[in-house]
Amino acid sequence: MKPIYILCARQLKRYVRSPARIVGSLGQPILFLVALGFGFGSMFARAGGGSYLNFLAPGIISMAILFNAVFSGIEIIWDRQFGFLKETLVAPVSRIQIVLGRTLGGAIVAMAQGAVVFVICLVFGFRLHSSLLVPVAIVFMFLIALLFTSIGTAIGSVLQDMQGFPLIMNFLVMPLFFFSSALFPIEGLPKVLKTAVGLNPLTYGVDGLRGSLSNAFAFGGMTDFVVLSILTAILLAIGSYFFSKIQL
Amino acid sequence: MGEMIAVKDLVKNYGDFCAVNHVSFTVPEGKIFGFLGPNGAGKTTTIKMLTTVLDPTAGSIRVNGHDPTREQKQVRRSFGIVFQDPSLDDELTAYENMDLHGILYGMPHGERVRRIHMLVDFVGLGDRKKDFVKTYSGGMKRRLEVARALLHNPRILFLDEPTIGLDPQTRNHIWGYIQQLSREEGVTVFFTTHYMDEADRVSDEVAVIDHGKIVAQATPSELKERTQSATLEDAFIALTGHAIREEEANATDRLRMMGRVWRGGRRR
């Protein structure tokens, strides 16, 4: 257990010690929140959707978690080439312990970043439906974080360098974000898009978060939880498998 | 005296390319063993296989009596390594880097603290141990890496070009510690270098590898005698020829370039 703990703690220390990274990765969520939240707000209200900011905020929190989680996972590439990963790979601990420590640490960092965005949403006028469901929201935030850190870990274990990075951003992370229910409601979507959104794991994260923060579930909290948990378990296993196959 | 490392018919192929071609050698316990060869000769590939991070294509390896492909934990516990590239976490302090290593190697708290203090003093970093590694010079990082590699009392110390890019003072310091360790604690040292004067001075025995094959294994003076050369460098050239080796830039080199651009060349 101790190796898992110390590797996890390492990620947290690195996060807390780089304020530039914390502030830097807030730019995008704030941009989306302000531009879309206020830009589309009146249209959304006129269409009978209520407060768009309240609808959007859980989506933006999910976005912050998604981006940070995938980054945390992909950090393996940096660590792998400049050294620190080697130090862990020659240590007498199992690869599973290493990958669990890393992934858990990355997930907690991504979740912390989500929590910061949550506070910013409150500042911009987001109102909680009920503070009783905040613990449920935290569970969903953690599941989103763990799921996408696992994806990042799997990718980071397979790639040799950062050349493929734009590919991942533009063909994985961005589509995951845009084709989820983060920005728009699912009902009334064209059939193809609806299917795509329904197959996207982030949709269930957003839905769980939106349900617990704004009391507006599309699938129901239990469905979201079960789908996310199963997917997270599968992806964590895949990430661990690829990590265990790394050769230097 | 026993054999600390025994390698027999070791082969590593990458597709059609044979990086290590039926290599055999042994390293006696407690000796300082120089593993020499031009760029791309297969030195680092061999070290990777000895240290469990790369699977051989064929052949057998024994490190401290264990097989690196099957008894990874026993092998990993037996050695400490200083890699060719830096492998510290820059965002942690020197102490934190050491502590993390101790925990990964399962050292109990008391012993960990005691040995960390002893070793950072040993490499002359005692008063800088609370500083972030990113504030260290290249030589200080290397010394810290040597200290870290020794933390868990390894029987073997692997050093892959430990003195590259360092000034003569730091090089002398580092070899000073290593020779002292070898003398006093009987640690077996396996190292690679391109500095032949260094290899001549510190090695009890050297092996020369070229194009993935061992071309000679002997003491430095025997090699000089055999090739009728005045220095080990001349002997090395006599054994491996004058041709300059082309080595393809690997992913690490490319990424290091990017890292330099991104991080303003802070690394190293």
Interface residues (C-beta under 8 A of the other chain):
Chain A: K2 P3 I6 L7 R10 K13 R14 R17 S18 I77 W78 Q81 F82 G83 F84 K86 E87 T88 L89 V90 A91 P92 V93 Q160 D161 M162 Q163 Q247 L248
Chain B: K48 T51 T52 V53 L54 D55 Q72 K73 R76 R77 F79 I81 F83 D85 P86 S87 L88 D89 E91 L92 E96 D99 L100 H101 I103 L104 Y105 G106 A251 T252 R254 L255 R256 M258 G259 R267
